[in-house]
Amino acid sequence: MTVPVPESPGAKFQRLVEIMARLRAPGGCPWDREQTFDSIKPYTLEETYEVMDAIDARDWDELAAELGDLLLQPVFYAQMAAEENRFRIEDCLDAIAGKLIRRHPHVFGDGSARTPDEVVHRWEQIKAEERREKGHIDDGMLSRVSRSQPALAEGQQIGSKVARAGFDWANPDQVLEKLREELAELNDARRGGSREEIAGELGDLLFVIVNLARHLEVDAEQSLRGASAKFRKRFGYLERRLTEQGRAVEGTPLEELESLWQEAKAQA
């Protein structure tokens, strides 16, 4: 009896590449054929968040499926690029494999790194060297922090970048003191400032909170997502309890809503 040989990951990946090429070819899918780099961008972001949702839910079957959806995104971009003779998926794979080897000299070379912090420090050094070799003009330490990512993530990355240069609070207590200062400034703006001044002070307050998360070694983006998920669950409980009584949230006295909210909190 011949035991079938499992298909390799490489062969499975090549099949995906070929399917995408067929979808984009003449006679393929009208929707896929009309897509552009710009039209696909929103789907890339959507798939990323769906992966995060599956991780949060610890739904491993769903995570496998969502990672497949996310994996399609670079294959889609690379196919469009190949049609314009810009690059191919092979170039993407070579680029990331080469980058991982270059930036891990403690694994693939004679470098050394004993702690995660040393690894990050060396990674940043190597990245800066690569940019200089390519002739890129460095517009400053923060020039490589993406402006298109979620604001909480951007703020946390900015804080991390400048902290490596020594521009940082010494400990969480100092950040909390700054937080109290920003709260007072927001209060002053709320009493007599313009809408723009209030927005500015609120932004300052949020930025300090993001940096407090960094000092506490918490991901601000994920922390807020967790709080939103918790709120969804508790509010859903509140709605269900009212529905059982043939009522709705609208028109229910706030005191009663607060009582149901406390019940919901007790369920967690």
N, C-alpha and C positions, 0 to 999 in steps of 0.2 A: 504493500500500500504506500503510495506516494503522499507524503505530508506536504500540503501547499506551503510555499514560502511566503511569509507575510510581506506585503508591499512596503517598501522603505518609505520613511518620511520624505526623502528627496523625490521619489517617484510620485507620491501623493501631491507634493507641492507642484511638480511639473504638470500634473493633470489639471490643477487649479489654474495655472498659467495658460494652459491650452484652452480650457473652457472660456476664460476671459477673452482670449484672442478670438475665439469663435463667435462670442457674443458681439464683439465689436466689428467683426468682418462683414463685408457685403452679404446681405441675406440673413444677418444675425438679428439681434433684438433691437427694434426701433428705439426703445428707451435708452439702452446702454450705448447705442451708436451716437446719440445726440448729446451725451454728457461731455462736460469739459472739466478742466482742473477746478475752476471756480464753482461749478454746480455740484461737484462731489464733496467739497469741503464741509458743508453742514452735516452730511452723512458720516463723515469721519469723526466729527465731534459727538454726534449722536451715538455712534457705535462705542466710542470710548466710555461714555457715561453708562451705557448698558452693561459694559464689562464691569464697571465699578459697582453697579447695582447688584450684579450677580455675585460679586465678591462679598459685598456687605451682607447678602442673604445667605452666604455659604451654600449656594445652590450650584454644586459642582457640575451637574449635567448641563445646566443653563450656561455656566461659565464656559464650558467647552464649546458650546454652540456660539456664544457671543464672541469668544476669541476667534472663532472661524470667520464670523462676520467682520471683525476688525482686521483680520489677516487679508481679507479681500481688498481692503482699501489700498495698501501699497501696490498690490498686484494690478488694481484698476489704474492707478496713477502711472505705473511703469508701462502698462500697455499703451496708454495714450501718448506717453513720452516716446515709446518705440515707434509709434506711427508717425511721429514728427522728427524721427532720427535724432533725438536728444539723448536718451540713455535707455538701457534695458534693465529688467529686473536683476539680471546677473550683476550689473554694476552696483545696484543697491546692496546685494548680498556681499559682494567683495568689499564694499565700503565699510559695512558694519563689522565684518570679520576682521578686516585690517585694523580698524579703530580699536576693537576690543583687545587685540594682541598688542598694539602699540601702547595702549593706556594701562596695561597690566604687566609691566616689566617684572614685577615681583612674582608673577606666575609663569610668564613665557620668556623671561630674560634673566639677567643677573641682578635685578633691582631688589630692594627689600622694603617691606611695609608690614609692620607688626600690628597696627590697629586700624580700624575703619577710618579714623580721622587722617591718618597718614596716607591711606589710599586716596581719599578725597583730595587732599592737598597735592599729591603727586599727579592725580588726574587733571587738576586745574592747571598745573605747571605744564604738563604735556600738551594740553589743549591750547594754551597760550603760545607755546613753541610752534605748534602746527599752524596757527593763524599767522604768525610772523613769517614762517617759511612760504606761505601762500601769498605773502605780500598784503595781507589784510591790514588796514589801518584801524587800530584800536581806538574807538571813540570814548573809551572809559570803561571802568570795571563793570558798569551796569548795561553796557551796550548789547551784551549777549542775552540779557534776560528778556524773554519774549513778552511783548505787549498784548498779544492776542489771546493769552491764556486767562482763566478766571482770575478776578482781581485778588482774591485771597491768596491764591497760589503765587501770583506775581509778587505780592507784598512779602510773602514768606521767603521767596527766593532772593529778593532784594536785600532783606535783612541778613540772610545767610551769607550773601556775597560780601557785604561790607564788614560783617563780623569777622570774616577770615583775614581782613586787613587790620583788625583791632578796633574798628569803629562800632562799639556795641556797649550795652549795659553789662555790668559785671555779673548780675544775678537777677532772678525773677523779682526779688523784692524791689530793686531799682525800677524795673519795668512797671510794677504795680504803683509805685510812687508817681511815675510819669502818667500812668492811666488816670490817677486821681487828678493830676494837673490838667489833663485834657478834658476830663469830665467837667471841671470847673469852668474851663474856657468855653465849652459847648453851652453850659448853662448861661454864661454871660452873653453869648451870641444869641441864644434863644430869647433872652429878655429884651434885647434891643438891636440885634443885628439884622442884616438883610438875609434873604434866602440863600444868596451865594456864600455869605459868611457862615451861616449855619451849616451848609453843605460842606464847606471847607473844614470846619471844626469837627464835624462828624467823620469826615474822611481821616483826619488826624487820629481821632479816637479809634477808628477801625484799624488803622495801621499799627497803632500801639498794641491792640489786642492780638493782631496777627503775630507781632514780635513776642508777645507774652507766650503764645502757643509754641513758638520756636524755642524759647527758653525752657518751656516745660516739656519739650520734645514731643509735642503733639502736632499732627498735621491739621492746620486750621481748616482747610477745605473739607477734609473728612469729618472733622469735629462738627462743623456746621451741618453737613449732610446727615450725620447721626442725630443731631438735635431736630432737624426737620422731619426725619423718619419717626422719631419719638412723638413729635407733635401730631403728625398724621395719625399715628396709632391711637393716641389719647382722644383726639377730636373725633375719630371714627367711632370710638366707644361712646362718646357723648351723643353723637348723632343716632347710633343704634338704640340707645336707651330711650331717647325721645321718640323715635319711630315706633318702638314697642307700645308707647302710650298714645300713638296716633297724633303726635305733635312734631313740630319742626324747630330748628334752632331759632329761626326768625320768630320774634314775638315772645320767646321764653325770657323771663326776667334774668338779668345778669347774675343775681345772687344764686338762682337755681342752676344756672350754667356753671358757676364756680363750684357749687356743691358736686355736680356731676363730674367736673374736671378733677376734683380731689378723689372721687371714686376711681376715675381712670388711672390716676397716678398710683393709687393703692394696688391696682391690678398688676402693675409692672414689677 
